[in-house]
Amino acid sequence: MVALTEMVALEQRGDIALILVDNPPVNALSHGVRLGLLKGFEQVAADDSVKGVVLACRGRTFIAGADITEFGKPAKTPGLEEPQVAMENCPKPVVAAIHGTALGGGLEIAMCAHYRVGAPAARYGQPEVKLGLIPGAGGTQRLPRVTGVAKALEMCAIGDPIGSEEALATGLIDKIIEGDLIDGAVAYAEELVAAAAPLKKIRDRDEKIDEARADRSVFDAFRKRIARKTRNFEAPAKNVDLIEATLDVSFDEGIKQEQAAFQTLMAGRQSEAQRYYFFSEREAAKVPDIPRETPLRDVKSVGILGAGTMGGGIAMNFLNAGIPVKIVERDKDALDRGIDVVRKNYQRSAKSGRFTMEQVEERMSLLEPGTDKSVFGEVDMVIEAVFELMPLKKTIFAELDGIAREGAILATNTSALNVNEIAAVTKRPEDVIGTHFFSPANVMKLLEIVRAEKTAPDVLATTLKVAKAIGKVPAVVGVAPGFVGNRMLAQRGIEAETMIMEGAPPAQVDSVLYGFGMPMGPFAMSDLAGLDVGWDPDNTSSRTIREALCESGRRGQKNGRGYYTYDPETRAPTPDPEVLEIIRGFAEKRGVAHRDDITDEEILDRCLLPMVNMGAKILEEGKAMRSSDIDVVWVNGYGWPVYEGGPMFWAEGQGLDTVAAKITAYGAKLGGEHWELSPLIEKLASEGKSFQELEPQAIR
């Protein structure tokens, strides 16, 4: 074996050369890999003893993409195009042997081979769109030529990978290899040599794009299908445009257009935000004062107290991961209702094709319902999911303390309550932790993990591992009213309600935030949740606009009348003049002067700046480890558009000096604690620094 670089080696098996990439953990296309590939293909092309070539990778995966740590840095030659050209123009048949994942640049390299084979479990994709980019090395030009336009659109503009069976069916790979992949690939290369097989170049194939030339409707149909999901994103539309360009321009011209588009997107704010978020999500699971080698507790079974909406949704996460769940309710009727909801949720998923009915039954077989809490003595982790009432939660945890086995983790699903206070009623506060699941718990990705004052390091480390096992994105937060997400949301709510009293219609406020990229505005969200949640009809006196609306018979979407009226068939909202009258009357009673000059810019400032201000105060208090963790909370828990990175990243883009000046000006004009400028923002702005320059801190 000959080392071409420290990351790539060359060996020969008979008359087949084997080029091996070994760049752990994911064989990213770092400079040493690119250089090694170029040297390898130049060498085998000139070696008369070599009749065929296999490209393969060591470790757990094929080339899983570009080395994104090189993004934004001065380019090192060779780039990716040089080894691609050397590979594609090799005068001997080249076989790419794919296992694990061939993603991004990895798939673009593989598509320069003359043939491709894959392990049965291999995955293939062009996920660059998830970083605000397009494939930059021929993905938009080669993929439609080998898979057809429809599949290429899905893989590039949506970014989800496909498996080997689908790759074989679409023509992306030529064979699935059972058993040893490299041995099978070498044997396949020997067959190609013996048969004098043609050197097939994807770039020269037009038969599949000819189908789209005959009927271009596939592009308009696809654009309409993804319009809602990709609203405001730049990269998905550019991927579609470039794939459509394959119908009209030469391959070489398409490559030029692709490279130009890649550079434009790479330099743009959206891709910067999405790349920032990519790293932020991975950093969020790292706790500064807990070593990686911290021993973990086994969590092989879970108990859940409460089979309502939250408890049932939480249970589904564990069932999906193959973890048995014992779920307990106060009585059989409530238990049966909860289990029925879980089953119906699964059945809907089966009807939509996400699961088979066999998989539904597999999951349900792991769920053991009951009304006796004593079964919690048999599980490794208990999650309480009852009403947000502190006396109730204290009573429950005192009881669980006497039931759960030694070493079991006791978790409370709370969105705002003091976890220290809950832990204090037990004799083992070190075993208590907060797990704030977001609703619907079986859908929402975020899990706020609340580290209480006495939570043991291994309990926190184990809960982080559990979160990953059940498909959640965790963010560790400290004990404070509303933790991180809801505490910041409350600030937005104060200003949104103030502005509608001043004269901004609810529809204008909602429209501004929707236009910014949020899934909905605060008033549409209130209607969806139900205006009467927490409202007591026996104790109401128009203390808030929400109470006044409830008193007038408005409950939100559930009865078709809230801040908006709703079409009974389509659920489409329409602004209601009666609501404006209720708001105006409410404002007059409180002496709020009416204005007609509230601009969209003011609405955005007054909704977002108090959130950022509170985020900075949360950092000052040590209730979040990093500003990027706050952004992870908002992207995954509240639908903040990932192309804006998160509220703290957004603020940095505005300039912290600008943010500080605006908060100070609004504070002088409007007053209120939420407009008192965070000393951290003031300090960073004066020093010309950013939130990202702060060192991660332990939760206090």
N, C-alpha and C positions, 0 to 999 in steps of 0.2 A: 504494500500500500504506500502511495506517495502523497505527502501532505502538500496540497496546492496553496492553502492558507491555513491558519489555525482553525478555521471553521469548515473547510472543505477538503476532502481527500479523494484520491483516485486509485482504484484497483482494477485488475483485469481478471475476468473469469472466462478462460478459453478465449474466444475471439469477441467477447462482449465486455466493454468497458463499463465500470460501475462508478458513477460520480456520487459521492455521499456527502450530504450536508449534516453538520453536527454543531448546532448553535443553540444550546438550551436557553430558556425552557421551551420555546415554540418555533425554533429555527427561523426567526425573523430575518428579513432580507437586509441585514446589516452590511456595511461596506465590505467586510471580510468574506461574506457569502457571495456578494455580487462579483467581487474580484476572483474568487475561487471558481465560480461557475464559468466566467469568461476564460480563465486559463484552462480549465478542464475541457471545454468544448473546442477551443483552439488546438489543444494538444491531441485530442482523439481524432479531430478532423485530419490532422497531418500524419497520423500513425497508421501505416498500412496493415499492421497486425490486428487492428480493431475493425470489426465488421458491423457492430451495432453498439448502442449506448443505452444504459438505464440510469435515470436520475432518481435517487431515493434519499430518504432522510433517516437519521438515527433518532432515538428518543420516542416520545409519545405522539409525535405528529409530523406530517409533511410541513412544508413552509406555510406558516399560518398568517403571513402578511408582511407588510413593510415594518421596518423598525421605526415606530412613530416617535421615539426619542430623538431621531434625527430631523424630524420636521422642524422647519424654521431655522435650521442651522445651515452654514455654508455647505453646498453640495460637494461630495467627494466622488471622483471618477474611479471606476466606471459607475454610471447610473444603471438603471435596470434594462434600458434598451439595448445596450451593447451585448450582455450575455443572452438576451432574448434573440437578437439577430444571429449570433453565433450558433445558438441552439437550433433555431428554425432553419438556418442555411447549412447545417451539418450535412455532409454528403452521405451519412450513414443513418439508418433508422434510429430515432430517439424515442424511448419509452419513458414516460413519467410514471413512477410507481407511488401511489397516493394512499397514505393511511392517516388516521386522525382527521385533520382538517386542512384543506387547501383553500385558503381565504385570501382575498385581495390580491396583492402582488404574487402570492403563492399560486393562485389559480391562473393568473396572467402568465407566469412562468410555465406552468403545466400546459397551457394552451399553445405554447410555442413548440412543444414536443410533437412529433409526427403521430404518436399514439399515446393513449393514456389508459392505465389500469388502476383499479382501486380495491382496497380491502372492503369487505362487506359493510363495515360500520363507518366508513369514511364519509366526510361531509365536504361539500364544495360550495363556495359562495363568494360574492363581491359585496362585502358589507361597508364599503367606504362611505356610502350615503349616511350611515349612522355617525360618521365623524364630519358631516357637512361637506363631503367630497364626492367626486366621481372616481371610478377606476382611472388611474393615470398612466397605465402602461398597456393599453390596448383592450382592456376589458369590455368597453362599450362597442368596440369594433369587431372583436373576435367572437365574443359570446353569442350574439345573434346569428352569426354565420355557422355556428356549430349546433346550438340548441333550438334555433328559431327565435323569432322576435318576441313572441308572447312570454316565453320562459325567461329570456334575457331581461325583459322589462321588469319582471317580478324580482329577479335576482339583483339587478342593479339599482332600481328605483325604490324598492322596499328593503332589500338587503338581507332577506332571510335565506339561509343555506338550504341545499337539497342533499338527499342521501344517495348512496351508490345505485340503488335500483332505479331511481328517477334519473340520475345522471346517465345511466346506461340506456334508458328508454329515450332520452332526448338526444343521445349521440355525443354527450360531453365526454364520456369514457367509452372505451372499446371493449372492456372485459372486466369482470369482477373476479378477483383472485381469492380462492379459498386456501387456507393454510398459509405457509410462509410467503409473505408478499414479495420479498426481493428474489427468492428462488423462482417464484412464479413469473415475475417480470423478466428475469433473465431468460427463462425458458421461452417466454412469449417473444422476446427479442430474437432469440435463435430461430424461432419459426418464421418470423418476418424476413430475416436474412436468407433463410433457405428458400423462401417463396419469392425472393426478390421483390418484396412488397414495395409499393410506391411510397415516396416520402410526402405524406399528405400535409399540406400547409393550410391551416384554417383560414389564413388571410386570403387565400385564392378561391375559397368556396363561396358560391353565390346562390346555390339552389334554395336554401332556406329563406334568404332575404328576398328572393324572387317571389315567394308566396305572399309576402307583405306588400311588395310592389303592386301586386295584382289587386290587393284590397287593403288600403291604408286605414280602414276604420278601426283596426286594432289599437291604434295610437290614441285616437279621440276617446274610445271606450275606456282605455286604461287611465287616461288623464282624469276622466270623470269619476272612475272608481276610487282613485286615491286622493281626490281633491280635498275631502274633509280631513283625512288623516295627515296629509302633508301641507295643510294650510300654512302659509307664510314661509315655508322652508324653500330654500333656493336649490339645493342639490338634487332633490328628486326630479324636478322639472328639467334640469339640465341633463340628467341621465337619460330621460325620455327623448329629449331633443337630439342627443348624440346618437342614440340607437336609431332614431328615425333618419338621421343623416346617412347611415349606411346604405340607404336606398338611393341616395342621390349623388354621393361623392365617392371618389376612389378610396381604397383602403388607406393609402398614404395621406391623402387629404383629411380623412376622418381622424387619423392619428394626430395630425397637427391640430385639428380643432379640439380634440380631447385633451391634449397637453396644455393648450392655451386655457381651456376651461378649468382644468385642474389647478393651474397656477393662480387664476383669478379667485377661485373658491378658497384655495389655501391661504391667500392673503386677506380674505374677508373675515368679518367679525363673527359670522355664524359658525364657520368651521373652527375658528379659535375657541368659541364658546363650547362647541360640542367636544373638541379635544380636551379642553379644560375639564369638562364634566366627566369624560371617560376616565381620566386619572383621579378625579375627586371621588368618584364612586368606589374606586379601589382603595384609596387612602382612608375612607371613612371607617373601614373595618380594622384599622391599625390604632391601638390604644398606647399612647406614649409610655405609660408606667406599667404596662403588662407585657412581659417578655414573650416572644413567640413560642418559647419552649414551656410556657405555663401548662402544667398538667390539666387535662380536661375531664369533666365528669361524663359518664356514659348517659345518653338520653335515647333509650331504645323503646320507651313507651311514655305516653303523655296522658294526663287527666285534664279535662276541661269542665269547669263549673259554670253552667249556664248554656242552654241549647237554643238561645234566641238568635237573632240575626248575627250578632258578633260571635257568639260561641260556636254556632254552626259553621260560619265562615272560617273561623280560626281552625276548627277541626279539619276542614277540607284541605287546608295547606299541609297538614301532617299526613292525612290519608293519601294525598297525591304523592308524597315522598315515601310511601310505604311504611309509615310509622304508626303502630296501633294506638288507638285513642279510646279512653273510657270517658264518656260524656255523661254528666249528671245534671238533672233538673229537679225542681222542688216537688213536682207531681207528674203523674203519668200523662195527663192531657197535654201539658206544656212540652213534655219530652217528645211525645208523638208528633206534635206540630213541628217541633224543631227538626226532628229526623226526617219528616216528610219534606221539609224545605230543602234539606241537604240532598235527598234523593232526587227531587225535581230539578235542582240545579245541575246535578250530574246528567240527568236524562236530557235536559236541554242541550248540554254540551255534546252528548252523544248524537242528538239529532242534527247538530251543526257539523258533525264530523270530527270534533276534537277528540272524542273517546269512542271506543266501541262499547256495546252493552256489557261485554265480558269485563272490560276494564272498570266499568261502573260497579259491577258486582264485586270485583276484586277490592275496590276501595271501600265499598259498604261493608264488606266482610271484616274489615279492620276496625270498624266502629262498634263499640260495645256500649249501648245506652243503658241508663239506670237511674234510680232515684236515691241511692244509698251512697253517701260520700265516703264510706269506709273503704271503697275500692281504690281510693286515692293512696292508700297505704302500699299499693302494689306498683306504683308508677315512678318514673324517674324525674318527672317535671309536672307540676300542677299549674294550670293557667286559670285564674279566676276571671270570669267575663260576665259580671252582674252589673246592676245599675250603678251609676256614678254617685253613690251616696257614701260618704265617709263612714258613718256609723255602721252601715251594712258591711262594708269591706273590712272594717276592723273586727266585727263579730266573726266573719268568715275566716279571716286569717288566724284569729285565736283558735278557732276550731280546727283549721288545717294543720296548725302547729302540733296538735295532738294526734293527728291522723297520719300525716306524711312520714315516710321512713326517713331515717337519718341520711343526710346527704342529698335528699331530693331538693330540687330547685322550686321555690314558690314564687310565681310570677303574677302580677296584677295587670290586667288590661285596663289602663286608665288613660284618659286623654288630658287630665289636668290635676288630679289629686296628688297630695304629698305622700310619696312612697316611703319617706323616712317615718312618717307617722303610722303608716300601715305596718311597716316592718317592726316598729317598736312594740306591738302587741304580741309578738312572737318571742320565743326564747332563742331563736336563731336568726337574727336580723341579717347575718352574713349570707344567708341562703335566699334572701328576698331581693327581687329585681322587678322593675317595671317593663312591661312589653306593650307598647301602645300600637296596636294594629289599627290600620285605617280602613274605613268602611267603603265598599264591601270587602271584608277581610280576605276573601278568597280571590280577589281581583287585584286590589291595590298592592303595589310592590314595596312601599315603605314600611319599615318597622322602627319606630323610635324606641331604643333600648334605654331605659331610665336607670342610670347608675345611682343608687342610693348611697347615703353616707357610709354604711357599713357593708355594702355588697362586697362579697369576697372576689378577689381577682379571678379565681377559677370559675366562679359563677358567671361573671361577665364574659370571660373568654368562651365558655361553653355556650352561652346564649348567642353570641356572635356566630359560632359554628352552626348552631341550630337554625338561626335565621337563614344562613346560606343554604342549608340542607333543604329548607322548605321554600326556597326560591324568593326570599325577601332581600331587599336592599336595606341593610341596617345602618342606623346613625345613632351613635351613643350621645346621650344628652344628660344634663343634670336635673336635680329636683328643683322645680320652680313652677308657679302657676301657669299651666298651659304648655310647659316645657319649652320647645323651640317653635314648632310650627304654629300651634294655636295662639301662642303668646304674640307672635308677629301678626297673625291673621286678625287678632282683636284690634290692633292699631289701624289696620286698613278699614275695618268695620266702623270705627269711630268716625273717620273722615268721610267714608261713603255716606253714612247716615247724615252727617252734618251738611254735606253738599246737597243732598236732596231736600233738606229743610231750607237751604239757602236758595233753591230754585232749579237745580239741575235735575231733570227727570231721571227716574231710575233707569230708563232705557238708554239714556246717554251715558251714564256711568258704566252700565253693563257693556255697552257697545265699545267704549274706549278700552276696557280691559280685555274684551274678546278680541278686538283688533290688535292689541299688544301680543296676544297669543295664548291667553288663559282660556281654558275650556268653556268657562262661562263667568259672568260677572257676579257680584255679591248678592244681588237681588234675585236673579234667576236661580242662583244656588240656594237661597233661602226658600224659594217656592218649591224647588225640587225636594229639599229636605223636609219641608212641611212647616208652615208658619206657626202651627199650634204645638210644636215640640217644646215641652217645658212650660206651656201656657196653662194657667189654671183659670177656667171660666168662672169659678166661685170667688176668685180673688184677683180681679182685674179692674183697672181704672185708667186705661189709656196712658200708662206711664211711658210707653214707647210707641213708636210708629207701628211696630209689629203687633203690639197689643191692640192698638186701635184697628188695625186691619182684621185681626181675629174677631174682635167685637162686632165688626160689620159682616161677619160670616165668611171671611176669606181665610182659607186654609192652605193655599198654594196649589200645586198641580193636582193634589189628591181630590179636590172638589172643583177644579177648573178655574178658581179665582184666587189670586194672590196679589203680588205686585203687578202681575199681568193677568189677563184672561186667556184661557187656553182652549183651542179647538178640541172638541171631544173626540174627534177622529184622529187628527194628526198630532195633537198636543202642541201645535205651533202657538207661540205666545203673541199677544197683541197688547200694546200699552193701553191702559184704561184711564180715561179722564177722571173717573170717580176716585181713583187712587191719588191722583194729583191733588184733588180737592181735600181728601183726608190729610195728606201730607201738609198742604198749605194751612189748613186749619190748625193742625198740630204745631206747626212752626209759629203761627201768629200767637198762640197761647203762651209760647215760650219767648216771645219777643225777638225772634230771629228775622232779621230784615231780608226781604226777597231781592234776588239779583237775577238779571237776565244776561250777564256777561261771563258766565262760567265756561271757559274754553276746555277743549279736549286735553290740551297740554296741562292745564291746571288740575284737571281730574286725575291725570296719570301721576303727576307729581304728588298730589295729596294722598293718593292711594299707596304709592310705592315708597316714597321717602320715609314715612313713619315706620314702615316695615324694616327698612335698612337701618334706621336709627335704633330700633329695638334689637335688631340682629347684632349691632355693635355693642350694645349694652349687655346682651347675652354673653358675648365674648369677654367683655370686661369682668363679668361675674364668674367666669369659668364654668358656664353651663353648656358650652359647646367647646369641642377641642380645636376646631379650625373653622374659618369662615366658609371653606368649601363644604364642610359637613352641613352647615345651614343651607347651602345651595342644594345639596343632595336631598335634604328634607323637603324643600319646596318643589323641586322637579318631580320627585316621586310621590309626594303626598298631596300636592295641591295643583298639579298640572302646570307649574311654571314652565314656559316654553324652553326646551333644552337649547335652542339656538340663541337664547339670551343667557344661558349658563346658570342662572339663579340670581336672587336679589342682590347678593353681595358682589358677584361678578358684574352684574348690570351696573351697580353703583360705581365700581371701578372704571367701567367704560365711560360713564358720565364725567368722571374725574372727581376724586374725593374733595377737592377744593370747591368745585361747583356744588356738590352735594351739601357740603357744610354751609356754604353761603345760602342755598335755598332753604335748608332746614331752619337756619337762623332767621331768615326773612319771614318765613311762614310762622315761626314761633312768635315773632314780634307782632305779627298781624292777628293771629288767631288764638294764641295762648294754648295752654294745655300741657300736661306733663309729657305727652308723647312727642311734643315739638321741642323739648329741652335737648339741645345738641349733646350727643354722646361725646364724652371727653376723648374716647379712642379715635373717633372720626376727626375731631379737632386736631389731635396730635398727629395722626397720619397725614392729614391734609397739609399741616404746617411743615412737615418734614419731607413732603413729596413722596411718601411711601404708600404701599397698598396693603390690603388685608392679607394678601397671599404671602407677604414677606414676614408675617408673624409666625413664630415657632409654634408647633402644636403644643397644647397644654393639657395636663390631666384635668379631668372633671373635678370641680370643687363642690 
